């Protein structure tokens, strides 16, 4: 009840972010149900489809965690401990709120799925949805509910893990480990070829490697900004970027992996080797992944901006011009773009080569 009351009293922008989480959950849940319907009609080859469907689920979970971290209702406040709202209780509230939003999305996905199959009332779109979703085959109810429960359970557990009381991570580089893991993913892609379960497993390793290398990459970009006799502006931008690296790094790495995947898909399409693992829903699934990855990075940027509020107030109080703060933000953005774009292009080229040779 406390989680529902806090959610009801939140600002419109916070409510919009929660609705976006529910919408992303609906999209991921619909994809899982589509894979289940495909498996009932054509059991052979259904496992690689399930692996590909877990990619939107993973980015949706990441987006849900990012939204929970920026939720003002779960931010620690002075005096709430006496009312029984300590850090542990607030973490539980955040996990419940995330589970509610994801469950709402899963319920919408189930309702839309059953409606398109004609199981609820009528056949919309002249029955095209019934053919696509194999309405002639019975839908395993227990399996459908299990798949739909995956997202709320995973998102709430990840939220509780991310918001648990713990010291703030120190800025550090994990760049070599991330590069090694991404290299293992590229090797798996080259070894397995375009068919079977190799591509999703290889891409999972590559994306995990880029996410792991993200904080180190952001930290290195901050160090690069401060190199060669920096002035006050570059010092401010570089050190701020290094402080933000632990929070921005993982979403930045995942977005790099998504960008590399998009470029690889374009290259494979031009070479005639593009696979459509999710059939007609491959393009919507790719759009969902891209939007969730971009929204996660933007939400994380909002989080670090909230964390820098005291620093901005201090700088403004000592007379720092507002233009300097905006220029420092522009320098940080350009530095991240300069560090990430070549990485995305390089991974895309290696991936397309691995899948065509």
Secondary structure by P-SEA (a helix, b strand, c coil): caaaaaaaaccaaaaaaaaaaaaaaaaaaaaaaaaaaaaaacccaaaaaaaaaaaaaaaaaaaaaaaaaaccccccccccccccccaaaaaaaaaaaaaaaaaaaaaaaaaaaaaaacccccccccaaaaaaacccccccaaaaaaaaaaaaaaaaaaaaaaaccccccccccaaaaaaaaaaaaaaaaaaaccccaaaaaaaaaaaaaaaaaaaaaaaaaaaaaacccccaaaaaaaaaaaaacccccaaaaaaaaaaaaaaaaaaaaaacccccccccaaaaaaaaaaaaaaaaaaaaaaaaaaaaaaaaaaaaaacccaaaaaaaaaaaaaaaaaacaaaaaaaaaaaaaaaac
